[in-house]
Amino acid sequence: MDPVTAFGLAGTVVTFIDFGMKFVKLTWAIYHEEEDSTQAAELVQLTRTFEEAAKSVKLPDIQPGDSSEDRLNQLVIESINFSNKLVQRLHQEGLIGTQKQSAKQALRSALRHIFRKKELSELKEKVVDLEHQLSLQLLISLRQFATQTLKNQETILAALQISSGNNRDITNGIQAVLQHVAAQRQTSNEKQWQQELQVSMAQQVYQTVTPENASRIILTVQKINWMNRAILSALQYTGMKDRYDQIQMSFETTFDWALNEDKCINQKWHSLPKWLASNESIYWISGKIGSGKSTLIKYLSSPLAKSGPESPITSRCHPFLEKWANGKTLVVAPFYFWASDASQMQKSRAGLLRTLLHHILAARTDLIPTVLPSRWEALAMAGEHQQLGEWTDTELHDYLLRATQALGTSGSCVCFFIDGLDEFGDDSKLLIDLVYNLSSLGDHVKLCVASRPWIEFQDAFTAERHLLLEDLTHDDISFFVTQKFSGNQEFVKLQIREAWYANELISAVVSKGAGVFLWVAMVVSSLLAGITNADRVQDLQRRLELIPPDLESLYERILAGPDKFYHEHRAHMIVLMESAKGPLPLLVFALADESNFSSLTELPSEPMRSIVLDTHMDAMRRRLNSRWKGLLQVSNKEAGNMMARPVVEYLHRSVKDFVQSSRMQSYLSMYTDPSFDPHFQLCLAYCGHVKVQQDEDNRIANAWLALLHASYVSVAKREELLEMIFELAQIPRLSDLPPNDRNF
């Protein structure tokens, strides 16, 4: 059936569905005594109007072999028969064309005689079913329309006496067709019904789509680019690069040995350059916590600065990977698991899958219709990506495998770098299975993974190419320590006075560090503090001897510092961190740390000047440093809006593990004031944040966070809490919102 005829018939179906819906609605109201004085008359008039309209409906001849044409005609016939059946039953009871129509009670009694309560519900279900069938048949016709050339699409629209507007693209044309069809419904909610129809069609796409359907849609270049951006944007999530940005490179030359082919000879590790250039698929980097695994992954996979405006963006490992790719397009896709991520995404399977999929599709946007055909076609047909629903783990897993496979069949290779397998928040077997599933897709796939040497990872990857990082970083750590000490004027003076001991101190730090970069960095800071204070040689030696050789004991020693006054405050800070329901902005932390209810009421309900905000945040930085000695740090990671940056976070995964250890929990129990309620303080802080916030778009989100923490507040604080919520409701920019925006 040609699209013009099909869309005309679809409009006919809409007319009958519209009648059925109104009929059921009015009948239900009369049946249940809900009608006003006009609805009985409306039902009779509706029926008469329908009878007149039905007389003019003519079905075209059905062409043999056209199943879609047959189904659409059958839908029209079914709609007519359904509507006629309703009318006939009213005629049989003499409710049309008699005096009974004016007696509401008589009409109600007659309707109750004609329709049982259950039957009315069935009639409603039938109308919904007809709508469902209509959306499917419309989708079939729109698919036929969408595969026409742009010129033919305009011809079809002209035949329907509608216009797609100046922008000649498929989505505009589809919107014009849907608007034309929806106009056949005589209702004030025509636009809303059109939107509901689009949602229904999008759902139909998911059930009937094939890659061929998506790839045959004719689109303008501008529309393709818009749809690519929409889908890539939907794959992104807040904080997607936070862990990557947090990893700091110590020195430019750190890890240069990893890609130095000469240094790979006679070493007790498998050559990374050789693996990168070979057809071998998996390489495992293992090492102690704090040994620099994440830094090495970033070193290998990060894009280098472009040497010129026309030069491609490449990573350090590209020269070796290009030998393996042998002229094929190369895609590098890194992901960093992060157990300390308060938003959960960077330690989840969904975060991994979305990030890797985003890397592939951003590099090869031409694969999007093939990899995500349902999302692609639904976006083309429905026009709104918000209607397409959330990503599920199963869906993302299938998409990633499909995307990886599509790279191989379209002349591309991909190397995945996945760091922190031990920081995954679920069963490690899921990751191990994914790694091997990806590697099994062909010689065009490589995976470099990093983790602590846990048993499950040893069992899975020891047979693959691998290295143990702490065995290989002696020179890097020695260089790091030397550079840090040499940059301190007092150490230079020590070298002049005690040359032998100064060099011995460097060697002792490197040796005791045993390959753990994080431990070394913290110890160097401690020793430099002593050197700056002009500590004697024996003082420095004693200081180094007293420093525990493992991270957890080192953290414990830092917290057990000489100033006992801060124990309670330190405990309260950690309880706030652990109670947060997402990334904790420094300003919110400051307000939670400083505020009580009185201070909240004193805050002006208007954006606070930047200089005032900065003083709050600067004071909080100093408090964090003095109480936690760098174990809690401030970073400029993304946290939803500019006012929410910077954010407070743990220095390292090992610090979070330490905080959650039994020893630290005992410390918190000992020093936390029983009356301290972290959720009350955070509720207070978010209320304050709403009052002083400059970014209007995020005030509702912060109000929601305030109420979220309010739901956890202890009973003892409920009276103050109610006053606080009342204060929140008085904030002008919240209380002035229209009702549909005040859903909190």
ZAMARGU-4260 file (C-alpha; in steps of 0.2 Angstrom, whole numbers, plus 5000, padded with zeros to 4 digits):
<rodrens>
0) 5000/5000/5000 | 5007/5017/4996 | 5010/5028/5010 | 4997/5041/5006 | 4983/5028/5006
5) 4991/5020/5022 | 4991/5037/5032 | 4974/5041/5026 | 4967/5024/5033 | 4977/5027/5049
10) 4967/5044/5051 | 4951/5034/5049 | 4956/5022/5062 | 4960/5037/5074 | 4942/5043/5071
15) 4935/5027/5076 | 4947/5025/5091 | 4942/5042/5097 | 4924/5038/5096 | 4927/5022/5106
20) 4937/5031/5119 | 4924/5045/5122 | 4910/5032/5122 | 4918/5021/5135 | 4923/5037/5146
25) 4905/5044/5145 | 4897/5027/5148 | 4908/5024/5163 | 4904/5041/5171 | 4885/5038/5168
30) 4886/5020/5174 | 4894/5026/5190 | 4884/5041/5193 | 4899/5053/5190 | 4891/5062/5175
35) 4887/5081/5175 | 4871/5087/5168 | 4877/5087/5150 | 4886/5070/5148 | 4870/5060/5145
40) 4866/5071/5130 | 4884/5071/5125 | 4884/5052/5123 | 4868/5053/5112 | 4875/5067/5101
45) 4892/5058/5100 | 4884/5042/5094 | 4874/5052/5081 | 4889/5061/5075 | 4899/5045/5073
50) 4885/5037/5063 | 4886/5051/5050 | 4905/5050/5049 | 4905/5031/5047 | 4894/5032/5032
55) 4908/5041/5022 | 4921/5028/5025 | 4926/5018/5010 | 4940/5004/5010 | 4952/5003/4996
60) 4953/4986/4986 | 4966/4974/4995 | 4980/4969/4983 | 4985/4951/4984 | 5001/4947/4993
65) 5002/4963/5002 | 5001/4958/5020 | 5004/4975/5028 | 4990/4982/5017 | 4979/4968/5023
70) 4983/4971/5041 | 4979/4989/5040 | 4962/4986/5031 | 4958/4973/5044 | 4962/4986/5058
75) 4950/4998/5049 | 4936/4985/5048 | 4939/4980/5066 | 4938/4998/5072 | 4922/5000/5062
80) 4914/4984/5068 | 4918/4988/5086 | 4911/5006/5085 | 4895/5000/5076 | 4892/4986/5089
85) 4892/5000/5102 | 4880/5010/5092 | 4868/4995/5088 | 4867/4991/5106 | 4861/5008/5110
90) 4848/5007/5096 | 4842/4990/5102 | 4838/4998/5119 | 4829/5013/5110 | 4842/5025/5118
95) 4844/5034/5101 | 4830/5043/5093 | 4818/5042/5107 | 4812/5052/5122 | 4822/5041/5134
100) 4838/5051/5130 | 4832/5065/5141 | 4830/5055/5156 | 4847/5053/5165 | 4840/5039/5177
105) 4833/5030/5163 | 4849/5031/5153 | 4859/5025/5167 | 4847/5010/5170 | 4848/5006/5152
110) 4867/5006/5151 | 4868/4995/5167 | 4856/4983/5158 | 4866/4983/5142 | 4884/4983/5149
115) 4890/4974/5164 | 4903/4982/5174 | 4916/4969/5169 | 4911/4972/5151 | 4914/4991/5152
120) 4932/4987/5157 | 4934/4975/5143 | 4928/4988/5131 | 4941/5000/5138 | 4954/4986/5135
125) 4948/4984/5117 | 4951/5003/5113 | 4968/5002/5121 | 4972/4986/5110 | 4966/4995/5094
130) 4978/5010/5099 | 4992/4997/5101 | 4988/4990/5084 | 4987/5007/5076 | 5004/5012/5082
135) 5011/4996/5075 | 5003/4999/5058 | 5009/5017/5058 | 5026/5011/5061 | 5026/4999/5046
140) 5019/5013/5035 | 5032/5026/5042 | 5046/5014/5039 | 5041/5013/5021 | 5040/5032/5021
145) 5057/5033/5029 | 5066/5023/5016 | 5060/5034/5002 | 5072/5047/4995 | 5070/5064/5002
150) 5062/5070/4986 | 5049/5056/4987 | 5046/5060/5005 | 5041/5078/5000 | 5030/5071/4986
155) 5020/5060/4999 | 5018/5075/5011 | 5012/5086/4997 | 4999/5073/4992 | 4993/5073/5010
160) 4992/5092/5009 | 5005/5094/5023 | 5022/5101/5024 | 5038/5096/5034 | 5043/5114/5034
165) 5059/5121/5028 | 5071/5108/5036 | 5069/5094/5024 | 5073/5079/5035 | 5065/5062/5039
170) 5061/5067/5057 | 5052/5083/5052 | 5042/5073/5039 | 5037/5060/5052 | 5032/5073/5064
175) 5021/5081/5050 | 5013/5064/5046 | 5009/5060/5065 | 5002/5078/5067 | 4991/5075/5051
180) 4985/5058/5058 | 4982/5064/5076 | 4972/5079/5069 | 4958/5066/5065 | 4955/5065/5083
185) 4943/5078/5088 | 4950/5082/5105 | 4958/5096/5114 | 4972/5084/5119 | 4978/5081/5101
190) 4996/5086/5105 | 4997/5075/5120 | 4989/5060/5111 | 5002/5062/5097 | 5016/5061/5110
195) 5008/5046/5118 | 5007/5038/5100 | 5026/5042/5098 | 5030/5033/5114 | 5019/5018/5109
200) 5028/5018/5092 | 5045/5019/5101 | 5040/5004/5111 | 5035/4995/5095 | 5052/4998/5088
205) 5060/4988/5102 | 5049/4973/5098 | 5051/4973/5079 | 5067/4982/5074 | 5081/4974/5064
210) 5098/4981/5059 | 5092/4982/5042 | 5077/4993/5046 | 5088/5006/5055 | 5101/5006/5041
215) 5088/5009/5027 | 5081/5025/5034 | 5086/5040/5023 | 5092/5055/5033 | 5100/5071/5030
220) 5118/5073/5036 | 5113/5086/5048 | 5100/5074/5056 | 5113/5060/5056 | 5125/5071/5066
225) 5111/5076/5078 | 5106/5058/5081 | 5124/5053/5084 | 5126/5066/5097 | 5110/5062/5105
230) 5115/5044/5107 | 5132/5047/5113 | 5126/5060/5125 | 5114/5047/5132 | 5128/5035/5135
235) 5138/5048/5145 | 5135/5050/5164 | 5140/5062/5177 | 5158/5060/5183 | 5162/5049/5168
240) 5180/5055/5168 | 5182/5058/5187 | 5194/5044/5191 | 5204/5047/5175 | 5206/5066/5180
245) 5211/5061/5198 | 5226/5050/5193 | 5241/5061/5193 | 5257/5057/5183 | 5272/5059/5195
250) 5285/5064/5182 | 5284/5064/5163 | 5297/5050/5162 | 5289/5038/5175 | 5285/5021/5167
255) 5296/5025/5151 | 5303/5008/5154 | 5287/5000/5150 | 5288/5004/5132 | 5307/5003/5131
260) 5310/4987/5120 | 5329/4987/5126 | 5324/4986/5144 | 5312/4971/5141 | 5327/4959/5138
265) 5331/4947/5152 | 5318/4955/5163 | 5306/4944/5174 | 5291/4951/5165 | 5282/4949/5148
270) 5287/4963/5136 | 5273/4976/5134 | 5279/4982/5117 | 5280/4965/5111 | 5262/4961/5117
275) 5255/4977/5110 | 5262/4973/5092 | 5257/4955/5093 | 5241/4945/5090 | 5240/4940/5108
280) 5224/4946/5116 | 5226/4948/5135 | 5239/4957/5146 | 5237/4957/5165 | 5246/4971/5175
285) 5245/4966/5194 | 5253/4974/5209 | 5250/4979/5227 | 5238/4993/5232 | 5246/5010/5229
290) 5260/5002/5217 | 5254/5013/5203 | 5244/5002/5192 | 5231/5016/5188 | 5245/5028/5183
295) 5253/5015/5172 | 5236/5012/5163 | 5234/5031/5161 | 5252/5032/5154 | 5249/5019/5141
300) 5232/5024/5135 | 5230/5043/5137 | 5230/5054/5122 | 5246/5063/5119 | 5246/5082/5115
305) 5244/5084/5096 | 5261/5089/5087 | 5251/5100/5074 | 5233/5105/5070 | 5232/5091/5057
310) 5240/5077/5067 | 5229/5063/5074 | 5227/5061/5093 | 5237/5046/5098 | 5243/5038/5114
315) 5260/5032/5119 | 5256/5014/5114 | 5249/5018/5097 | 5266/5015/5088 | 5266/4997/5094
320) 5247/4994/5092 | 5248/5001/5074 | 5260/4986/5070 | 5246/4975/5076 | 5232/4984/5067
325) 5242/4983/5051 | 5234/4998/5042 | 5216/4996/5050 | 5208/5010/5060 | 5213/5009/5078
330) 5202/5012/5093 | 5209/5014/5111 | 5195/5012/5124 | 5200/5014/5143 | 5190/5013/5159
335) 5195/5015/5177 | 5185/5006/5191 | 5184/5017/5206 | 5178/5010/5223 | 5177/5027/5231
340) 5165/5034/5218 | 5150/5040/5228 | 5139/5040/5213 | 5142/5021/5211 | 5143/5022/5192
345) 5162/5020/5191 | 5162/5004/5201 | 5148/4997/5192 | 5145/4985/5177 | 5134/4998/5169
350) 5148/5012/5170 | 5161/5000/5162 | 5149/4995/5148 | 5143/5013/5144 | 5161/5020/5144
355) 5168/5007/5133 | 5153/5008/5121 | 5155/5027/5121 | 5173/5026/5116 | 5169/5014/5101
360) 5154/5023/5095 | 5163/5040/5097 | 5177/5034/5086 | 5165/5025/5073 | 5149/5034/5073
365) 5144/5026/5057 | 5142/5010/5067 | 5128/5017/5078 | 5113/5011/5067 | 5120/4994/5066
370) 5125/4992/5084 | 5110/5001/5092 | 5096/4998/5079 | 5082/5000/5091 | 5088/5016/5099
375) 5092/5023/5082 | 5076/5019/5074 | 5066/5024/5089 | 5075/5041/5089 | 5071/5043/5071
380) 5053/5039/5073 | 5049/5046/5090 | 5061/5061/5089 | 5064/5062/5108 | 5078/5052/5116
385) 5070/5054/5133 | 5056/5042/5127 | 5068/5028/5125 | 5070/5022/5143 | 5086/5018/5154
390) 5100/5008/5148 | 5100/4990/5155 | 5115/4980/5159 | 5109/4966/5148 | 5106/4978/5134
395) 5123/4987/5136 | 5132/4970/5137 | 5124/4965/5120 | 5128/4982/5112 | 5146/4981/5117
400) 5149/4964/5110 | 5140/4969/5094 | 5150/4985/5093 | 5166/4975/5096 | 5161/4963/5083
405) 5156/4976/5070 | 5174/4984/5072 | 5181/4968/5065 | 5170/4967/5050 | 5172/4985/5046
410) 5191/4986/5046 | 5195/4992/5063 | 5204/4985/5079 | 5201/4990/5097 | 5212/4989/5112
415) 5203/4990/5129 | 5212/4996/5144 | 5202/4991/5160 | 5210/4997/5177 | 5205/4992/5194
420) 5196/4975/5192 | 5197/4973/5211 | 5187/4989/5213 | 5172/4982/5204 | 5157/4982/5216
425) 5150/4965/5211 | 5156/4948/5207 | 5173/4947/5199 | 5168/4933/5188 | 5157/4944/5178
430) 5172/4954/5173 | 5183/4939/5170 | 5169/4932/5159 | 5167/4949/5150 | 5186/4950/5146
435) 5186/4933/5139 | 5170/4935/5129 | 5177/4951/5121 | 5194/4942/5117 | 5185/4928/5109
440) 5177/4940/5096 | 5193/4939/5085 | 5211/4945/5082 | 5205/4963/5081 | 5203/4964/5100
445) 5216/4967/5113 | 5213/4969/5132 | 5225/4976/5145 | 5218/4974/5162 | 5225/4979/5179
450) 5221/4973/5197 | 5228/4968/5214 | 5235/4950/5213 | 5219/4942/5221 | 5217/4923/5219
455) 5202/4925/5207 | 5213/4936/5195 | 5228/4925/5197 | 5218/4910/5192 | 5210/4919/5177
460) 5226/4928/5170 | 5242/4920/5176 | 5243/4910/5160 | 5242/4926/5150 | 5256/4939/5147
465) 5258/4948/5163 | 5269/4958/5175 | 5270/4962/5194 | 5272/4981/5195 | 5282/4982/5212
470) 5295/4971/5204 | 5299/4984/5191 | 5297/5002/5198 | 5313/5003/5208 | 5321/5016/5196
475) 5305/5026/5194 | 5303/5027/5213 | 5321/5031/5215 | 5320/5045/5202 | 5304/5052/5211
480) 5312/5052/5228 | 5328/5060/5221 | 5318/5074/5212 | 5307/5078/5227 | 5321/5079/5239
485) 5332/5089/5227 | 5319/5102/5225 | 5320/5106/5244 | 5333/5119/5248 | 5335/5112/5266
490) 5339/5095/5258 | 5352/5102/5247 | 5360/5110/5262 | 5359/5093/5270 | 5368/5085/5255
495) 5382/5098/5257 | 5384/5094/5276 | 5380/5075/5276 | 5382/5069/5258 | 5384/5051/5262
500) 5368/5051/5273 | 5358/5061/5261 | 5361/5048/5248 | 5358/5034/5260 | 5341/5042/5265
505) 5335/5041/5247 | 5340/5023/5246 | 5332/5019/5263 | 5315/5026/5257 | 5316/5017/5240
510) 5320/5001/5249 | 5307/5002/5263 | 5294/5007/5250 | 5294/4990/5242 | 5287/4997/5225
515) 5272/5005/5233 | 5272/5023/5225 | 5258/5029/5237 | 5268/5024/5253 | 5283/5032/5246
520) 5274/5049/5242 | 5267/5050/5259 | 5284/5046/5268 | 5293/5059/5257 | 5281/5072/5262
525) 5284/5068/5281 | 5303/5068/5279 | 5303/5084/5270 | 5293/5092/5284 | 5307/5086/5296
530) 5320/5092/5284 | 5312/5109/5283 | 5312/5110/5302 | 5331/5107/5301 | 5329/5089/5309
535) 5346/5081/5313 | 5352/5066/5304 | 5347/5055/5319 | 5330/5063/5319 | 5327/5059/5301
540) 5333/5042/5303 | 5322/5039/5318 | 5307/5047/5309 | 5309/5034/5295 | 5311/5020/5306
545) 5295/5024/5315 | 5285/5025/5299 | 5275/5008/5297 | 5279/4999/5281 | 5261/4996/5276
550) 5248/5008/5271 | 5235/5004/5284 | 5247/5006/5298 | 5253/5022/5291 | 5236/5029/5290
555) 5233/5024/5308 | 5249/5032/5314 | 5244/5048/5305 | 5227/5049/5314 | 5235/5045/5330
560) 5245/5061/5329 | 5250/5072/5344 | 5235/5084/5343 | 5222/5074/5352 | 5210/5089/5352
565) 5205/5084/5334 | 5199/5066/5337 | 5181/5070/5338 | 5181/5083/5324 | 5190/5070/5313
570) 5178/5057/5317 | 5163/5068/5312 | 5171/5072/5296 | 5172/5054/5291 | 5154/5050/5297
575) 5149/5064/5285 | 5159/5057/5271 | 5152/5039/5273 | 5134/5046/5275 | 5134/5056/5259
580) 5122/5049/5245 | 5133/5055/5231 | 5149/5066/5227 | 5151/5078/5242 | 5154/5096/5236
585) 5167/5106/5246 | 5154/5119/5250 | 5141/5107/5256 | 5155/5099/5267 | 5159/5116/5274
590) 5141/5120/5277 | 5138/5103/5286 | 5154/5106/5296 | 5150/5123/5301 | 5131/5125/5302
595) 5117/5123/5315 | 5099/5128/5312 | 5101/5146/5318 | 5115/5148/5305 | 5104/5141/5291
600) 5090/5154/5295 | 5103/5168/5295 | 5109/5164/5277 | 5101/5176/5264 | 5089/5168/5251
605) 5099/5174/5237 | 5115/5169/5228 | 5130/5172/5239 | 5145/5182/5232 | 5159/5171/5226
610) 5172/5179/5237 | 5161/5174/5252 | 5159/5156/5246 | 5178/5155/5243 | 5181/5160/5261
615) 5170/5146/5267 | 5179/5133/5255 | 5196/5139/5259 | 5193/5137/5278 | 5186/5119/5275
620) 5202/5115/5264 | 5213/5120/5279 | 5202/5110/5291 | 5203/5094/5281 | 5222/5096/5279
625) 5225/5099/5297 | 5213/5085/5303 | 5216/5072/5290 | 5234/5076/5284 | 5230/5073/5265
630) 5220/5057/5267 | 5204/5067/5262 | 5208/5078/5247 | 5199/5091/5237 | 5198/5089/5218
635) 5189/5098/5204 | 5179/5083/5198 | 5162/5085/5190 | 5148/5085/5203 | 5133/5092/5192
640) 5136/5110/5192 | 5149/5124/5194 | 5144/5128/5212 | 5146/5110/5217 | 5164/5110/5212
645) 5177/5106/5220 | 5173/5089/5228 | 5180/5081/5244 | 5186/5063/5241 | 5197/5050/5248
650) 5215/5051/5243 | 5215/5033/5237 | 5205/5017/5238 | 5215/5011/5252 | 5210/5025/5263
655) 5192/5021/5260 | 5196/5003/5265 | 5205/5009/5280 | 5190/5019/5285 | 5178/5004/5284
660) 5190/4993/5294 | 5185/4986/5311 | 5199/4996/5319 | 5193/5012/5311 | 5175/5009/5316
665) 5180/5007/5334 | 5189/5024/5333 | 5173/5032/5326 | 5163/5024/5339 | 5174/5030/5353
670) 5176/5048/5346 | 5159/5052/5338 | 5147/5062/5349 | 5131/5052/5351 | 5121/5067/5348
675) 5129/5070/5331 | 5117/5066/5317 | 5127/5066/5300 | 5111/5066/5290 | 5104/5081/5299
680) 5120/5090/5296 | 5119/5086/5277 | 5101/5090/5276 | 5105/5107/5284 | 5120/5109/5272
685) 5110/5105/5256 | 5096/5117/5262 | 5109/5131/5264 | 5116/5126/5247 | 5099/5129/5239
690) 5098/5146/5248 | 5115/5153/5241 | 5116/5143/5225 | 5119/5153/5209 | 5114/5140/5197
695) 5095/5140/5196 | 5094/5123/5186 | 5101/5113/5200 | 5091/5120/5215 | 5078/5106/5214
700) 5091/5093/5214 | 5099/5100/5230 | 5082/5101/5238 | 5079/5083/5234 | 5096/5078/5242
705) 5091/5088/5257 | 5075/5078/5258 | 5084/5062/5255 | 5095/5065/5270 | 5080/5071/5280
710) 5072/5053/5278 | 5087/5046/5288 | 5087/5059/5302 | 5085/5051/5319 | 5069/5053/5329
715) 5078/5064/5342 | 5081/5078/5328 | 5063/5077/5321 | 5057/5093/5329 | 5072/5103/5322
720) 5070/5094/5305 | 5052/5100/5303 | 5058/5118/5306 | 5071/5115/5293 | 5059/5108/5280
725) 5048/5123/5283 | 5063/5134/5280 | 5067/5125/5264 | 5049/5128/5258 | 5050/5147/5261
730) 5065/5149/5249 | 5058/5161/5236 | 5065/5152/5221 | 5057/5135/5226 | 5040/5142/5233
735) 5038/5152/5217 | 5039/5137/5206 | 5024/5132/5196 | 5015/5117/5204 | 5021/5105/5191
740) 5039/5109/5195 | 5037/5107/5214 | 5036/5088/5214 | 5047/5087/5229
</rodrens>
